[in-house]
């Protein structure tokens, strides 16, 4: 994967180069999902889901997409010109979880249905 020139990965941009760092976003969401999942005695699972949910944003393709759409009024006003949803960032984390939990016998979690985590 080619890294952006600035080596900064963003989850959201408010203006070019100004926004929420992806690392901070994932850690914040992980803390929230961990607390929520603690209600079902699965705080570590919740933390993992929070960390994984936007991993696809750690790609040059997604970072370039963010740079193109930030502050572009045409993207908001004209749906046919919108690039929203044109870069898949949401399934990367699910794919990583699937490979890690289902992929091999050493990593398999006994008694847990990992595929259900993909829908959480």
Secondary structure as GFF3:
##gff-version 3
##sequence-region A 1 120
A	DSSP	beta_strand	10	15	.	.	.	ID=ss1
A	DSSP	beta_strand	18	21	.	.	.	ID=ss2
A	DSSP	alpha_helix	22	38	.	.	.	ID=ss3
A	DSSP	alpha_helix	43	52	.	.	.	ID=ss4
A	DSSP	three_ten_helix	55	57	.	.	.	ID=ss5
A	DSSP	alpha_helix	60	69	.	.	.	ID=ss6
A	DSSP	alpha_helix	73	77	.	.	.	ID=ss7
A	DSSP	three_ten_helix	79	81	.	.	.	ID=ss8
A	DSSP	alpha_helix	92	102	.	.	.	ID=ss9
A	DSSP	alpha_helix	114	117	.	.	.	ID=ss10
###
